[in-house]
Amino acid sequence: MTGLHIRKFLLSPTILCVAVLFSLTICAPQLSQAQLVPPAPAAASVHITEGPAIESDKDGLAIIRWTSNNPGGSAEHFGVVHYGTDAAQLNQTAKNHIQLNQSHPETVFRVRVDGLKPRTTYYYTVGSMGGTGKVDPVNSAVYHFTTP
């Protein structure tokens, strides 16, 4: 057997954990500062350039899709949908993680909204937020759809 040799040792979980972490640290490729992509500057304003639209609506779930200019800032982002059955009270939230491509001028968001009741009208708005929870400066109008 080449490469990996297994021997019996009685190790505590703590020692084993430290050994695994040490091995990952030593074996993992290390990135230099020059290889790290810096975050793009946050956009002064974020606006929706396409949509939102219902991409799929069946079996108690809907997928809502929209495109905005690239919000910039952290590459870690979320598409966010606030929704409810009363246009004045959008008291439910669905969000989906996305990794921004800092070199693209636009970002496509898709958010899955599930647990929807049949033959019910839902109202919603869309937006985005950074991985730290900072909401991007975009506000959509209130839209609606009715489930089958």
Backbone hydrogen bonds, N-H to C=O, Kabsch-Sander energy under -0.5 kcal/mol:
donor,donor_aa,acceptor,acceptor_aa,energy
4,L,2,T,-1.9
5,H,3,G,-0.5
7,R,5,H,-0.5
9,F,7,R,-0.6
11,L,9,F,-0.9
16,L,12,S,-2.4
17,C,13,P,-2.4
18,V,14,T,-2.3
19,A,15,I,-2.4
20,V,16,L,-2.4
21,L,17,C,-2.7
22,F,18,V,-2.7
23,S,19,A,-2.4
24,L,20,V,-2.6
25,T,21,L,-2.3
26,I,22,F,-2.4
27,C,23,S,-2.7
28,A,24,L,-2.1
35,Q,32,S,-1.2
36,L,32,S,-0.9
40,A,73,G,-0.8
43,A,71,P,-2.6
46,V,137,P,-1.6
49,T,67,T,-2.3
50,E,67,T,-1.6
53,A,65,R,-2.3
55,E,53,A,-0.8
55,E,63,I,-3.2
56,S,63,I,-1.1
58,K,61,L,-2.0
61,L,58,K,-1.6
62,A,113,V,-2.7
63,I,56,S,-2.4
64,I,62,A,-0.6
64,I,111,V,-2.7
65,R,53,A,-2.8
66,W,109,F,-2.0
67,T,50,E,-2.6
68,S,107,T,-2.3
69,N,47,H,-1.8
70,N,105,P,-2.8
73,G,40,A,-2.3
77,H,75,A,-0.6
77,H,98,I,-2.5
78,F,129,M,-2.3
79,G,96,N,-2.5
80,V,127,G,-2.9
81,V,94,A,-3.1
82,H,125,T,-1.8
83,Y,92,Q,-2.8
84,G,123,Y,-1.8
86,D,89,Q,-0.6
89,Q,86,D,-2.0
91,N,89,Q,-1.6
92,Q,83,Y,-2.1
94,A,81,V,-2.6
96,N,79,G,-2.1
98,I,77,H,-2.8
100,L,75,A,-3.2
100,L,98,I,-0.7
102,Q,100,L,-0.9
104,H,101,N,-2.0
107,T,68,S,-2.8
109,F,66,W,-3.3
109,F,107,T,-0.5
111,V,64,I,-2.5
113,V,62,A,-3.3
113,V,111,V,-0.5
114,D,112,R,-0.5
115,G,60,G,-0.8
116,L,60,G,-2.8
120,T,117,K,-0.7
122,Y,145,F,-3.2
123,Y,84,G,-3.3
124,Y,143,Y,-2.6
125,T,82,H,-2.1
127,G,80,V,-2.0
129,M,78,F,-2.0
130,G,134,K,-2.8
131,G,76,E,-2.3
133,G,130,G,-2.1
136,D,128,S,-2.5
138,V,136,D,-2.5
140,S,126,V,-0.9
143,Y,124,Y,-3.0
143,Y,141,A,-0.5
145,F,122,Y,-2.0
147,T,120,T,-2.4
